[in-house]
Amino acid sequence: TRPYPNTVEGTTPSTTTTRAGGGGEGDAAAGKEVFASSGCGSCHTLADAGASGQVGPNLDDLRPDFATVRSQVENGGGGMPAFGGDLSSDEIDAVARFVSENAGQ
């Protein structure tokens, strides 16, 4: 038997670490900058970003996962505008990573 299931014999799996709530791609540090520069904090509360907006959901209370944030930012909905035409895919991934890893922390 191989020491690591589902790996090619003779290889060792790479290790990555993610904080709870993460998932998907994106650079959280860059995402913090996108959150600030895109005005997310004018609507949302997120302590890690120093944001206390009251229009949209409190992200610290909601604690959305990566996929939820990514979809909401890209497509909008529930009163939130879509940012898919304004932000690149990498920027959307980054802000989704930042929010999903830091909301409620």
MDAnalysis code that builds the backbone (N, CA, C; Angstrom):
import MDAnalysis as mda
import numpy as np

u = mda.Universe.empty(315, n_residues=105, atom_resindex=np.repeat(np.arange(105), 3), trajectory=True)
u.add_TopologyAttr("name", ["N", "CA", "C"] * 105)
u.add_TopologyAttr("resid", np.arange(1, 106))
u.add_TopologyAttr("resname", ["THR", "ARG", "PRO", "TYR", "PRO", "ASN", "THR", "VAL", "GLU", "GLY", "THR", "THR", "PRO", "SER", "THR", "THR", "THR", "THR", "ARG", "ALA", "GLY", "GLY", "GLY", "GLY", "GLU", "GLY", "ASP", "ALA", "ALA", "ALA", "GLY", "LYS", "GLU", "VAL", "PHE", "ALA", "SER", "SER", "GLY", "CYS", "GLY", "SER", "CYS", "HIS", "THR", "LEU", "ALA", "ASP", "ALA", "GLY", "ALA", "SER", "GLY", "GLN", "VAL", "GLY", "PRO", "ASN", "LEU", "ASP", "ASP", "LEU", "ARG", "PRO", "ASP", "PHE", "ALA", "THR", "VAL", "ARG", "SER", "GLN", "VAL", "GLU", "ASN", "GLY", "GLY", "GLY", "GLY", "MET", "PRO", "ALA", "PHE", "GLY", "GLY", "ASP", "LEU", "SER", "SER", "ASP", "GLU", "ILE", "ASP", "ALA", "VAL", "ALA", "ARG", "PHE", "VAL", "SER", "GLU", "ASN", "ALA", "GLY", "GLN"])
u.atoms.positions = np.array([
    [0.833, -1.187, 0.000],
    [0.000, 0.000, 0.000],
    [0.873, 1.244, 0.000],
    [0.330, 2.290, -0.573],
    [1.034, 3.571, -0.611],
    [0.772, 4.339, 0.671],
    [1.759, 5.093, 1.156],
    [1.542, 5.845, 2.395],
    [0.494, 6.945, 2.254],
    [0.285, 7.421, 1.037],
    [-0.711, 8.465, 0.792],
    [-1.682, 7.942, -0.247],
    [-2.907, 7.599, 0.138],
    [-3.876, 7.112, -0.838],
    [-4.091, 8.127, -1.951],
    [-4.430, 7.649, -3.109],
    [-4.763, 8.479, -4.274],
    [-3.589, 9.312, -4.776],
    [-2.372, 8.840, -4.585],
    [-1.209, 9.525, -5.138],
    [-0.477, 8.554, -6.038],
    [0.317, 9.071, -6.925],
    [1.133, 8.247, -7.802],
    [2.281, 7.704, -6.979],
    [2.569, 6.421, -7.156],
    [3.644, 5.807, -6.382],
    [4.946, 6.565, -6.584],
    [5.657, 6.805, -5.496],
    [6.925, 7.512, -5.567],
    [6.785, 9.021, -5.418],
    [5.556, 9.497, -5.221],
    [5.368, 10.935, -5.035],
    [4.809, 11.184, -3.646],
    [4.972, 12.371, -3.190],
    [4.407, 12.804, -1.918],
    [3.436, 13.932, -2.216],
    [2.248, 13.892, -1.642],
    [1.290, 14.955, -1.940],
    [1.767, 16.293, -1.415],
    [1.411, 17.337, -2.144],
    [1.726, 18.677, -1.646],
    [0.743, 19.000, -0.534],
    [1.134, 19.864, 0.334],
    [0.233, 20.261, 1.406],
    [-0.103, 21.724, 1.262],
    [-1.355, 22.031, 1.479],
    [-1.800, 23.407, 1.500],
    [-2.618, 23.575, 2.761],
    [-2.602, 24.747, 3.283],
    [-3.404, 25.014, 4.463],
    [-4.385, 26.117, 4.137],
    [-5.596, 25.935, 4.603],
    [-6.608, 26.972, 4.465],
    [-7.311, 27.099, 5.793],
    [-7.743, 28.281, 6.094],
    [-8.505, 28.492, 7.315],
    [-9.936, 28.075, 7.083],
    [-10.628, 27.780, 8.143],
    [-12.026, 27.396, 8.041],
    [-12.792, 28.445, 7.262],
    [-13.695, 27.985, 6.412],
    [-14.513, 28.905, 5.637],
    [-13.916, 29.210, 4.285],
    [-12.690, 28.817, 4.038],
    [-12.033, 29.088, 2.762],
    [-12.505, 28.141, 1.683],
    [-11.670, 27.886, 0.750],
    [-11.992, 27.029, -0.371],
    [-11.832, 27.813, -1.647],
    [-11.478, 27.164, -2.701],
    [-11.320, 27.842, -3.975],
    [-9.991, 28.552, -4.071],
    [-9.882, 29.407, -5.069],
    [-8.632, 30.109, -5.342],
    [-8.665, 31.498, -4.739],
    [-7.609, 32.246, -4.972],
    [-7.594, 33.637, -4.559],
    [-6.586, 33.919, -3.471],
    [-6.104, 35.125, -3.477],
    [-5.118, 35.612, -2.514],
    [-5.840, 36.535, -1.539],
    [-5.951, 36.111, -0.276],
    [-6.707, 36.878, 0.715],
    [-6.145, 38.278, 0.932],
    [-4.819, 38.430, 0.893],
    [-4.228, 39.762, 1.087],
    [-4.649, 40.701, -0.039],
    [-4.614, 40.205, -1.269],
    [-5.076, 41.014, -2.397],
    [-6.575, 41.274, -2.285],
    [-7.299, 40.298, -1.764],
    [-8.743, 40.442, -1.592],
    [-9.123, 41.531, -0.619],
    [-8.288, 41.723, 0.398],
    [-8.542, 42.806, 1.356],
    [-8.451, 44.148, 0.653],
    [-7.504, 44.276, -0.265],
    [-7.366, 45.506, -1.048],
    [-8.553, 45.698, -1.982],
    [-9.020, 44.610, -2.608],
    [-10.191, 44.691, -3.497],
    [-11.416, 45.097, -2.683],
    [-11.584, 44.516, -1.502],
    [-12.713, 44.851, -0.630],
    [-12.729, 46.349, -0.357],
    [-11.575, 46.904, -0.034],
    [-11.478, 48.337, 0.272],
    [-11.680, 49.204, -0.964],
    [-11.000, 48.872, -2.041],
    [-11.040, 49.730, -3.234],
    [-12.367, 49.652, -3.988],
    [-13.112, 48.576, -3.801],
    [-14.394, 48.424, -4.502],
    [-15.569, 48.963, -3.700],
    [-15.301, 49.443, -2.495],
    [-16.358, 50.046, -1.695],
    [-17.243, 49.061, -0.961],
    [-16.790, 47.829, -0.802],
    [-17.606, 46.807, -0.135],
    [-17.993, 47.231, 1.287],
    [-17.074, 47.898, 1.966],
    [-17.300, 48.309, 3.339],
    [-18.339, 49.400, 3.503],
    [-18.707, 50.063, 2.413],
    [-19.758, 51.076, 2.531],
    [-21.124, 50.429, 2.733],
    [-21.246, 49.142, 2.404],
    [-22.505, 48.415, 2.583],
    [-22.413, 47.303, 3.628],
    [-21.234, 46.692, 3.770],
    [-21.087, 45.508, 4.620],
    [-20.217, 45.767, 5.837],
    [-20.549, 45.095, 6.934],
    [-19.694, 45.061, 8.117],
    [-18.763, 43.866, 7.990],
    [-17.479, 44.112, 8.206],
    [-16.465, 43.060, 8.243],
    [-15.318, 43.599, 9.089],
    [-15.196, 43.098, 10.300],
    [-14.229, 43.627, 11.265],
    [-12.810, 43.625, 10.724],
    [-12.395, 42.550, 10.064],
    [-11.020, 42.465, 9.586],
    [-10.690, 43.560, 8.578],
    [-11.710, 44.076, 7.908],
    [-11.507, 45.150, 6.938],
    [-11.760, 46.523, 7.568],
    [-12.140, 46.565, 8.827],
    [-12.468, 47.833, 9.473],
    [-13.733, 48.442, 8.900],
    [-14.630, 47.606, 8.402],
    [-15.839, 48.069, 7.724],
    [-17.059, 47.910, 8.626],
    [-17.927, 48.916, 8.598],
    [-19.130, 48.862, 9.435],
    [-20.371, 49.309, 8.680],
    [-20.435, 48.975, 7.400],
    [-21.607, 49.321, 6.593],
    [-22.861, 48.645, 7.115],
    [-24.000, 49.289, 6.909],
    [-25.266, 48.783, 7.440],
    [-26.298, 48.491, 6.355],
    [-25.945, 48.635, 5.085],
    [-26.900, 48.436, 3.995],
    [-27.056, 46.962, 3.670],
    [-25.943, 46.275, 3.471],
    [-25.959, 44.845, 3.145],
    [-25.771, 44.012, 4.397],
    [-25.775, 42.699, 4.217],
    [-25.605, 41.805, 5.370],
    [-24.280, 42.029, 6.097],
    [-24.305, 41.803, 7.404],
    [-23.108, 41.822, 8.221],
    [-22.359, 40.525, 7.912],
    [-21.209, 40.642, 7.263],
    [-20.469, 39.456, 6.833],
    [-19.881, 38.685, 8.006],
    [-19.591, 39.363, 9.104],
    [-19.099, 38.667, 10.293],
    [-20.168, 37.748, 10.871],
    [-21.415, 38.168, 10.807],
    [-22.515, 37.326, 11.285],
    [-22.845, 36.224, 10.276],
    [-22.826, 36.573, 9.010],
    [-23.217, 35.639, 7.950],
    [-22.183, 34.536, 7.735],
    [-20.899, 34.878, 7.805],
    [-19.781, 33.938, 7.609],
    [-19.948, 33.096, 6.336],
    [-20.083, 33.746, 5.179],
    [-20.311, 32.998, 3.931],
    [-19.065, 32.235, 3.491],
    [-19.288, 31.117, 2.786],
    [-18.164, 30.351, 2.252],
    [-17.684, 30.970, 0.941],
    [-16.561, 30.482, 0.451],
    [-15.921, 31.010, -0.750],
    [-16.886, 31.040, -1.942],
    [-17.543, 29.920, -2.215],
    [-18.421, 29.824, -3.387],
    [-19.572, 30.816, -3.310],
    [-20.121, 31.001, -2.124],
    [-21.228, 31.947, -1.946],
    [-20.773, 33.368, -2.218],
    [-19.641, 33.742, -1.636],
    [-19.126, 35.108, -1.849],
    [-18.815, 35.316, -3.316],
    [-18.139, 34.357, -3.930],
    [-17.743, 34.494, -5.333],
    [-18.962, 34.700, -6.224],
    [-19.982, 33.888, -6.027],
    [-21.197, 33.992, -6.836],
    [-21.901, 35.326, -6.617],
    [-22.005, 35.755, -5.365],
    [-22.697, 37.010, -5.053],
    [-21.960, 38.211, -5.633],
    [-20.626, 38.204, -5.509],
    [-19.842, 39.324, -6.051],
    [-19.951, 39.351, -7.574],
    [-19.832, 38.212, -8.192],
    [-19.860, 38.160, -9.654],
    [-21.234, 38.476, -10.225],
    [-22.294, 37.898, -9.631],
    [-23.633, 37.986, -10.209],
    [-24.570, 38.963, -9.525],
    [-24.233, 39.378, -8.304],
    [-25.125, 40.249, -7.562],
    [-26.369, 39.515, -7.109],
    [-27.340, 40.262, -6.620],
    [-28.610, 39.680, -6.194],
    [-28.996, 40.156, -4.814],
    [-30.288, 40.165, -4.537],
    [-30.781, 40.588, -3.235],
    [-30.470, 42.040, -2.917],
    [-30.393, 42.882, -3.917],
    [-30.081, 44.292, -3.725],
    [-28.628, 44.633, -3.974],
    [-27.773, 43.626, -4.041],
    [-26.352, 43.881, -4.306],
    [-26.110, 43.890, -5.809],
    [-25.381, 44.896, -6.304],
    [-25.071, 44.917, -7.736],
    [-24.035, 43.850, -8.090],
    [-24.047, 43.436, -9.336],
    [-23.044, 42.490, -9.836],
    [-21.741, 43.233, -10.110],
    [-20.631, 42.619, -9.737],
    [-19.323, 43.205, -9.984],
    [-18.553, 42.431, -11.049],
    [-19.203, 41.434, -11.675],
    [-18.548, 40.616, -12.689],
    [-18.041, 41.411, -13.876],
    [-18.663, 42.529, -14.180],
    [-18.223, 43.366, -15.288],
    [-17.184, 44.397, -14.881],
    [-17.000, 44.575, -13.589],
    [-16.062, 45.575, -13.084],
    [-14.770, 44.983, -12.531],
    [-14.852, 43.778, -11.990],
    [-13.684, 43.124, -11.397],
    [-13.258, 41.933, -12.255],
    [-11.972, 41.679, -12.293],
    [-11.471, 40.507, -13.016],
    [-11.805, 39.248, -12.224],
    [-11.693, 38.118, -12.857],
    [-11.920, 36.842, -12.194],
    [-10.956, 36.673, -11.018],
    [-9.705, 37.084, -11.204],
    [-8.717, 36.993, -10.120],
    [-9.099, 37.892, -8.944],
    [-9.609, 39.083, -9.230],
    [-10.031, 39.990, -8.159],
    [-11.229, 39.418, -7.408],
    [-12.162, 38.827, -8.140],
    [-13.334, 38.216, -7.508],
    [-12.903, 37.042, -6.636],
    [-12.009, 36.203, -7.146],
    [-11.487, 35.090, -6.343],
    [-10.806, 35.615, -5.081],
    [-10.027, 36.672, -5.222],
    [-9.281, 37.216, -4.090],
    [-10.220, 37.761, -3.016],
    [-11.218, 38.530, -3.408],
    [-12.132, 39.089, -2.408],
    [-12.978, 37.979, -1.783],
    [-13.323, 36.964, -2.557],
    [-14.072, 35.828, -2.006],
    [-13.224, 35.074, -0.989],
    [-11.949, 34.901, -1.278],
    [-11.031, 34.248, -0.339],
    [-10.923, 35.082, 0.943],
    [-10.717, 36.394, 0.790],
    [-10.572, 37.270, 1.946],
    [-11.809, 37.217, 2.840],
    [-12.977, 37.378, 2.257],
    [-14.202, 37.395, 3.052],
    [-14.449, 36.036, 3.699],
    [-14.325, 34.964, 2.915],
    [-14.635, 33.634, 3.464],
    [-13.666, 33.217, 4.555],
    [-12.440, 33.670, 4.499],
    [-11.454, 33.308, 5.519],
    [-11.497, 34.212, 6.744],
    [-12.040, 35.416, 6.633],
    [-11.956, 36.384, 7.726],
    [-13.280, 36.765, 8.353],
    [-14.386, 36.466, 7.716],
    [-15.689, 36.814, 8.290],
    [-15.894, 36.048, 9.595],
    [-16.226, 36.781, 10.629],
    [-16.496, 36.171, 11.918],
    [-15.269, 35.827, 12.729],
    [-14.104, 36.228, 12.276],
    [-12.851, 35.903, 12.997],
    [-12.563, 36.903, 14.073],
])
